Amino acid sequence: MKVVVALIAAAVLAACTANSPNTPTGPVNAQFVLAPGQTAAVPNTNLQLAFVGVLGDSRCPADAFCIQAGDAIVRVDVVPKSGAPRSYDLHTGDVQPVHYDDVTIALEILSPYLFSSRTIAPAEYRATLRVTREGK
């Protein structure tokens, strides 16, 4: 009898864990436009995405002729519901996405674009970020 009760309890616990609201599943394809300091909740996850700021911007100005395109470095934090945030640097030069668990985070656009006659204040930047996850 004790074995049957233990098996039933284990089955109930497994079912609750599999359908727990703490472990959202399903596909994700979300785009966010964030200013420095802004945070957005990623749908179907327990994550928030924060745009910390631009660490450096050496992109070629739109009104200049450059041998290289240059690069801007965008710092984002992935903030899980529980646990410590993790920082990632995304680059405009190589546009390689980063991975956090089963989600992919990509920098699509960093605006405004540079012009040689104007400097960009840190608060003016906007990062367009895409977060994706394949359906399970």
Kinemage of the C-alpha trace (Angstrom):
@kinemage 1
@onewidth
@group {chain A} dominant
@subgroup {mainchain}
@vectorlist {calphas} color= white
{ca met a 1} P 0.000 0.000 0.000
{ca lys a 2} L 2.836 2.414 0.842
{ca val a 3} L 4.366 1.774 -2.578
{ca val a 4} L 1.098 2.664 -4.351
{ca val a 5} L 0.749 5.887 -2.345
{ca ala a 6} L 4.364 6.799 -3.100
{ca leu a 7} L 3.868 6.156 -6.838
{ca ile a 8} L 0.699 8.266 -6.931
{ca ala a 9} L 2.435 11.102 -5.067
{ca ala a 10} L 5.389 10.959 -7.469
{ca ala a 11} L 3.038 11.035 -10.487
{ca val a 12} L 1.136 14.039 -9.120
{ca leu a 13} L 4.383 15.880 -8.365
{ca ala a 14} L 5.718 15.173 -11.858
{ca ala a 15} L 2.492 16.413 -13.461
{ca cys a 16} L 2.556 19.606 -11.404
{ca thr a 17} L 6.205 20.236 -12.285
{ca ala a 18} L 5.632 19.647 -16.002
{ca asn a 19} L 2.731 22.118 -16.115
{ca ser a 20} L 4.097 24.565 -13.576
{ca pro a 21} L 3.706 28.258 -14.394
{ca asn a 22} L 7.344 28.575 -13.353
{ca thr a 23} L 8.437 26.732 -16.504
{ca pro a 24} L 6.684 28.375 -19.472
{ca thr a 25} L 7.139 26.671 -22.800
{ca gly a 26} L 6.230 27.353 -26.375
{ca pro a 27} L 7.740 29.332 -29.170
{ca val a 28} L 8.982 32.867 -28.680
{ca asn a 29} L 9.447 35.467 -31.397
{ca ala a 30} L 9.401 38.861 -29.723
{ca gln a 31} L 10.888 42.155 -30.805
{ca phe a 32} L 11.641 44.995 -28.400
{ca val a 33} L 12.822 48.564 -28.930
{ca leu a 34} L 14.430 49.657 -25.694
{ca ala a 35} L 16.148 52.800 -24.465
{ca pro a 36} L 19.083 52.512 -22.064
{ca gly a 37} L 17.780 51.457 -18.671
{ca gln a 38} L 14.525 50.021 -20.015
{ca thr a 39} L 13.414 46.455 -19.349
{ca ala a 40} L 10.885 44.249 -21.131
{ca ala a 41} L 9.284 40.963 -20.108
{ca val a 42} L 9.847 38.215 -22.673
{ca pro a 43} L 6.552 36.406 -23.385
{ca asn a 44} L 6.325 32.654 -22.685
{ca thr a 45} L 9.421 32.825 -20.473
{ca asn a 46} L 10.363 33.808 -16.945
{ca leu a 47} L 12.861 36.314 -18.305
{ca gln a 48} L 13.198 40.036 -18.567
{ca leu a 49} L 15.553 41.708 -20.993
{ca ala a 50} L 17.248 44.959 -19.981
{ca phe a 51} L 19.147 47.334 -22.276
{ca val a 52} L 21.993 48.541 -20.078
{ca gly a 53} L 23.569 50.872 -22.614
{ca val a 54} L 26.096 51.298 -25.406
{ca leu a 55} L 29.636 50.549 -24.233
{ca gly a 56} L 31.298 51.921 -27.340
{ca asp a 57} L 30.307 53.176 -30.772
{ca ser a 58} L 32.932 53.253 -33.498
{ca arg a 59} L 30.560 52.802 -36.444
{ca cys a 60} L 31.440 54.684 -39.582
{ca pro a 61} L 29.363 57.890 -39.712
{ca ala a 62} L 26.685 57.885 -42.420
{ca asp a 63} L 28.172 61.004 -44.015
{ca ala a 64} L 31.764 59.729 -44.133
{ca phe a 65} L 33.777 57.367 -46.279
{ca cys a 66} L 35.364 54.637 -44.178
{ca ile a 67} L 37.482 51.622 -45.011
{ca gln a 68} L 35.761 49.620 -42.252
{ca ala a 69} L 32.164 49.731 -41.049
{ca gly a 70} L 33.183 49.857 -37.400
{ca asp a 71} L 31.309 48.417 -34.448
{ca ala a 72} L 29.041 49.405 -31.606
{ca ile a 73} L 28.798 47.321 -28.451
{ca val a 74} L 25.384 47.000 -26.828
{ca arg a 75} L 25.189 45.613 -23.273
{ca val a 76} L 22.029 43.709 -22.344
{ca asp a 77} L 21.134 41.909 -19.145
{ca val a 78} L 18.989 38.798 -19.083
{ca val a 79} L 17.144 38.785 -15.775
{ca pro a 80} L 15.504 35.476 -14.802
{ca lys a 81} L 12.601 35.366 -12.361
{ca ser a 82} L 14.894 33.605 -9.911
{ca gly a 83} L 18.645 33.663 -10.028
{ca ala a 84} L 21.281 36.169 -10.936
{ca pro a 85} L 21.135 38.329 -14.061
{ca arg a 86} L 23.623 37.616 -16.825
{ca ser a 87} L 25.192 40.326 -18.990
{ca tyr a 88} L 25.892 39.955 -22.697
{ca asp a 89} L 27.561 42.232 -25.227
{ca leu a 90} L 26.024 42.348 -28.701
{ca his a 91} L 27.914 43.894 -31.605
{ca thr a 92} L 26.714 45.704 -34.695
{ca gly a 93} L 29.870 44.637 -36.515
{ca asp a 94} L 29.353 40.871 -36.412
{ca val a 95} L 25.655 40.670 -35.462
{ca gln a 96} L 26.122 37.302 -33.749
{ca pro a 97} L 23.247 36.456 -31.406
{ca val a 98} L 23.775 35.224 -27.863
{ca his a 99} L 22.076 32.306 -26.143
{ca tyr a 100} L 20.599 32.128 -22.668
{ca asp a 101} L 19.280 28.659 -21.866
{ca asp a 102} L 16.899 27.905 -24.738
{ca val a 103} L 16.359 31.471 -26.002
{ca thr a 104} L 18.355 33.396 -28.585
{ca ile a 105} L 18.859 37.153 -28.312
{ca ala a 106} L 19.897 39.177 -31.356
{ca leu a 107} L 20.592 42.852 -31.926
{ca glu a 108} L 18.711 43.890 -35.052
{ca ile a 109} L 19.203 47.669 -35.113
{ca leu a 110} L 21.022 50.274 -33.058
{ca ser a 111} L 19.790 53.795 -33.644
{ca pro a 112} L 20.349 56.620 -34.172
{ca tyr a 113} L 23.092 56.190 -36.709
{ca leu a 114} L 26.215 58.294 -36.399
{ca phe a 115} L 26.878 61.467 -38.364
{ca ser a 116} L 30.254 63.165 -38.225
{ca ser a 117} L 28.714 66.522 -37.291
{ca arg a 118} L 26.768 65.226 -34.279
{ca thr a 119} L 27.487 63.261 -31.149
{ca ile a 120} L 24.923 60.894 -29.683
{ca ala a 121} L 24.020 61.270 -26.023
{ca pro a 122} L 23.847 57.898 -24.221
{ca ala a 123} L 20.116 58.309 -23.500
{ca glu a 124} L 19.351 58.795 -27.227
{ca tyr a 125} L 20.246 55.229 -28.202
{ca arg a 126} L 17.548 52.699 -29.008
{ca ala a 127} L 18.286 49.002 -29.409
{ca thr a 128} L 15.944 46.813 -31.412
{ca leu a 129} L 16.318 43.323 -29.992
{ca arg a 130} L 14.725 40.046 -31.081
{ca val a 131} L 14.251 37.116 -28.706
{ca thr a 132} L 13.401 33.728 -30.200
{ca arg a 133} L 12.873 30.158 -29.065
{ca glu a 134} L 11.743 27.174 -31.088
{ca gly a 135} L 8.509 25.520 -29.981
{ca lys a 136} L 8.777 22.400 -27.897
